[in-house]
Amino acid sequence: MRRPTYRASAAALLLALTIAVPAVEAASDEEIFRDFPFNFTNPGARALGVGGAFISLADDSTAAQANPAGLVMLRRPEFFAEFNSQSYDTSEVQVTATIASPFFQGDLTASAASMPRTGVNPTFLSYVLPFKKVSLGFSRFETLNVQTRTTNSFSIVGIEAIVAIDPTSGDATIIGTQPVDFLLASEADLDARVTQYNFAAAFELGSKFSLGLTGVLGTADLDGGADNLFRDSSGGGNFPVLTLDYATRIDDTDTDFVYNVGLLWRPAGWMNIGAVYRKGLRFVLQETVLDEGVRAAEARDLYGRTFDNVLHIPDSYGVGLSFRPADPWTILIDVVRVEYSDLMDGFLSGLNRITFPETRLDFTVDDGTEMHVGVEKIFLSGTTPVALRLGAWSDPDHRIRAERATNEFVPVFPEGERVTHYTAGFGLTLKQSIQLDFAADVSDVDTTAVFSTIFRF
Amino acid sequence: MLRPIALLFVIGLLVPPAQARDEWYDYYENALAALQRGDHGAAVTLIEAALERKKRSGYLRTYGNNYIRYVPHFQLGVALHGAGDCAAALASFEESVAREETAELPNLDTRLQRLSAECDERLAPPPVEVAARAEPKPEPIDPPAPQRPPIDRALLEAGLSAYLAGDFPGSTAAFEDLTRRAPDSARLRLLLGMSLHSAWVTGGETDDDLIRRARTELAAASNLDPGLLPDPALCPPPVAALFRSLR
């Protein structure tokens, strides 16, 4: 005689959880890495207002990030600052299902909550110094800055059948019942910051071409951990109160150096064509399995007392076209290929509350193509240029998902979907020295508001 | 990883900047800087280069969301005035007015009027009183002459522009027209004589009719105003010599 495992009943529960589990973004399937809102959009409210399509324009000091070749357009030293307020849809979902089957009668309840703390942050600071032969720029760009708390729980409460199995025929016979009260839970916190320091230089190559190079020194600083808990008071179980199963902690920093290359071609005064390649930063951060917990030893056997967590920001490359059909109008289009498969570099599975200790689960993510379109129109209010901007961009699915062929947790780690963002913004330039820009980006996933300013000396 | 960056960096430094910074606003802002330091000759060259690239005046976009006030004809006039070429400066100011470059800019407009007046003064013949002192004339006995119609300023500037551009048939036509309207103007007849003489010279000095007409106009100018002195900025030395010989 043996009791059926919880897996059979849990399958329905996991299906129900599909909507409750946010995307896995990087490093491992652990709770703390669920939501990494990387800031890949070109910095600046002007760029955001036109849907992030800025590769071919890049005519302000955000060019160090968008397309360093654009720095040659600047004629005066500029200081640039961007302040970004991003708010995410706080996912706080609870799903309950009542099951009445011959083997189990009761309730399955799943709840998940992700509570990112947001604020207004100076996400991009830049200073550009144009010379006759070369333009030099220095900038600081926050690619990631998130503080988040994530909790999950999965409970099964009811009556389950005690089953006897005939050893010769394999037939199952219910011989009695017993109460079930089982809970899996996790509580995770993360404070993560990835900062880039860009050193850019741009050169004229003839009258129509320019080349830009950006050396990027990146730092990653992660501080967080996940407590994985359970309670099992089924049939007078041994763990009637919430008990630590295993726990991990991460408190590490790492640096990396990469480069961006950009080209700008101005075949006519009314048209620009740009191309850019951005190498992604790769960080290796050490995580620790704590000694405490019922299955701490098992976790340490699987991953070691400390193990490497790889955080590889995807490489990307793109082309852009901008043209002015009439002087006050500028139309912009960018196509950017993002190699999201870089996220799978060193990816660890089996650390999640649900998947532990299945270390051989297959996860995957596809590379994606972003499309950015935007339009800018400038009005003159006296001698003050006022710009109105509209744009849109589509963000391809880049959710790390369970591989369908080999992974029984496919419903828990499903693929995502392409998200369309709509952007709008406006800006004004005062006394030819101070530029103020505002923009908002709205999508089903998040809302971003950006203010940026330029001081020209 | 660093190798491609270093290589591209070196390439960037080695490649000459070619026509770097050669947008119209580069020339224009450099011209304004030249004006500020008093280098009027350089300013003229730079503004002309800006005008080759951008003909439209106004409050124009440069890069990004930046705009500048682009008044090239006014600034060209200022530079030419500073360089001592009053006739050309007047032509530029006239063009500036025609394009309404300074219409909404009182400071610039006031300056334009002041510099135009200065140029008018420089180009105008010496006061009659001076000539009278040199060669006293009897007081007129006849009743006062009827008022002359004002000189067509635009046509005068067009003639001067054509003359300065070497378009002597064009300048001759303009000065002839003006002379027909104001036959007693010694200055207009001098300009017509200069234009005809220049046309004769550029035509290989073969057209006898041109030189004859030039002599006639120069003599008429001398007769009308014996004290008239040709502007050395406009009048080639051979014409000045011819003019003196006809007195």
Interface residues (C-beta under 8 A of the other chain):
Chain A: R46 D59 D60 V72 M73 L74 R75 K132 K133 V134 A201 A202 F203 E204 L205 G206 S207 L211 L213 G215 F257 V258 Y259 V261 K279 D327 I378 L380 T383 P385 A387 G427 T429 Q432 Q435 R456
Chain B: M1 L2 P4 I5 L8 F9 I11 G12 L13 V15 P17 A18 Q19 A20 R21 D22 Y25 D26 E29 Y59 R61 T62 Y63 G64 N65 N66 Y67 I68 R69
